[in-house]
Amino acid sequence: MGQPQLKNEKYTIEEWQKLEQSGDIRYEFHFGEVFAMAGGTINHGRISRNATTILDNHFNENDKNCEAFNSELKIEVKPNGQYVYPDTLAVCGEIKESDTVKGSIINPVLVIEVLSESSEAYDNGVKFRYYKKLPSLKEYFLIDQEKAIAILYRRNGTGDIFSRIDFEGLDAVIELESVDLTLPLSAFYRGVELTEESIG
């Protein structure tokens, strides 16, 4: 998802929700500061759509008690404090929604973000630190939108330590243990135009 842009004023939760309802722009909320989410690219949209479709099909075909959602839903990192938009998320078992903000999930097991030049530092840095605070989160998967490169962070046990696994090339095999799914990286790039040097 694109790098969020700060609006230079403080908002209450209620004011932030009204701001979102007043137009088509989505805003992440960080302790009173709101950040407009930048628009995506065609590649970004296709990868995000592919990720949600892959998960949906996997859950349906294998009768999994899991659901995938796209970036229309928020994740509540801290009640009344932090709310962010992932590109794709998955929940297994009961879906737990925020008591404060409608449309905010609090128990994802998997979060997927599509990287761009403008968002990579945020998604792979600050935003990851936010996601680490979620006890339910087992894996955080980052997919580059220009090159066949991905990063998987997997939680070690119940603490806040995550192992990092790097993937490169369309034939790389991705194992998402959180949702019991193994597939090639190429599945996420269906219909996506990649730079030549990244295809191998």
Residue pairs with C-beta under 8 A, 6 or more apart in sequence:
1 37
1 38
1 40
1 44
1 71
1 85
1 86
1 87
1 113
1 114
1 119
1 123
2 37
2 38
2 39
2 40
2 44
2 116
2 118
2 119
3 38
3 116
3 118
3 119
3 121
3 122
4 27
4 28
4 35
4 36
4 37
4 38
4 122
5 35
5 36
5 38
6 33
6 34
6 35
7 27
7 33
7 34
7 35
7 36
10 32
10 33
11 19
11 29
11 32
11 33
11 34
12 32
13 29
13 80
13 100
13 101
16 27
16 29
16 34
17 101
19 27
19 34
20 26
20 27
25 36
25 37
26 36
26 37
26 71
26 85
27 34
27 35
27 36
27 37
28 34
28 35
28 37
28 74
28 83
28 84
28 85
29 35
29 81
29 82
29 83
30 81
30 82
31 81
31 82
37 85
38 118
38 119
40 48
40 114
40 116
41 116
41 145
43 114
43 145
43 146
43 192
43 193
44 87
44 114
44 116
44 145
46 190
46 191
46 192
47 87
47 114
47 143
47 145
47 188
47 189
47 192
48 70
48 71
48 87
48 88
48 112
48 114
49 70
50 187
50 188
50 189
50 190
50 191
50 192
51 68
51 87
51 88
51 112
51 114
51 143
51 188
52 68
52 69
52 70
52 88
54 181
54 183
54 187
54 188
55 66
55 68
55 88
55 90
55 110
55 179
55 181
56 68
58 64
58 179
58 181
59 66
59 67
59 68
59 179
62 180
64 92
64 179
64 180
65 92
65 93
66 90
66 91
66 92
66 93
66 109
66 179
67 90
67 91
67 95
68 88
68 89
68 90
69 88
69 89
69 90
69 91
69 105
70 87
70 88
71 85
71 86
71 87
71 88
72 103
73 85
73 89
73 103
73 104
73 105
74 83
74 84
74 85
74 101
74 103
74 104
74 105
75 83
75 84
75 85
75 86
75 89
75 104
75 105
75 106
75 108
75 111
75 131
75 134
76 82
76 83
76 98
76 100
76 101
76 104
76 105
76 106
77 83
77 84
77 130
77 131
77 133
77 134
78 133
79 98
79 99
79 100
80 100
82 130
83 98
83 101
83 104
84 127
84 130
84 131
86 108
86 111
86 112
86 113
87 112
87 113
87 114
88 111
88 112
89 105
89 108
89 110
89 111
89 112
90 108
90 109
90 110
90 178
90 179
91 105
91 107
91 108
91 109
92 109
92 178
92 179
93 107
94 107
95 105
95 107
96 105
96 106
96 107
97 103
97 104
97 105
97 106
98 104
98 105
98 106
106 134
106 136
107 134
107 136
108 134
108 136
108 137
109 136
109 137
109 138
109 139
109 178
109 179
110 137
110 138
110 139
110 140
110 141
110 176
110 178
110 179
111 131
111 137
111 139
111 140
111 141
112 141
112 142
112 143
113 119
113 123
113 127
113 140
113 141
113 142
113 143
114 142
114 143
114 144
114 145
115 123
115 124
115 142
115 143
115 144
115 145
116 145
116 146
123 142
124 142
124 151
128 140
128 153
131 137
131 140
132 160
132 162
133 160
135 158
137 155
138 154
138 155
138 177
138 178
139 152
139 153
139 154
139 155
139 176
139 177
139 178
140 152
140 153
140 162
141 150
141 151
141 152
141 153
141 174
141 176
142 150
142 151
142 152
142 153
143 149
143 150
143 188
144 150
144 198
145 192
146 194
146 195
146 198
147 194
147 195
147 197
147 198
148 168
148 169
148 170
148 172
148 185
148 186
148 189
148 194
148 198
148 199
149 166
149 167
149 168
149 198
150 166
150 167
150 172
150 174
150 185
150 188
151 164
151 165
151 166
151 167
152 164
152 165
152 167
152 174
152 176
153 162
153 163
153 164
153 165
154 162
154 163
154 165
154 177
155 161
155 162
156 162
156 163
167 174
167 185
168 198
169 185
169 198
169 199
169 200
170 184
170 185
170 186
170 189
170 199
170 200
171 184
171 185
171 186
172 184
172 185
173 182
173 183
173 184
173 185
174 182
174 183
174 184
174 185
175 181
175 182
176 182
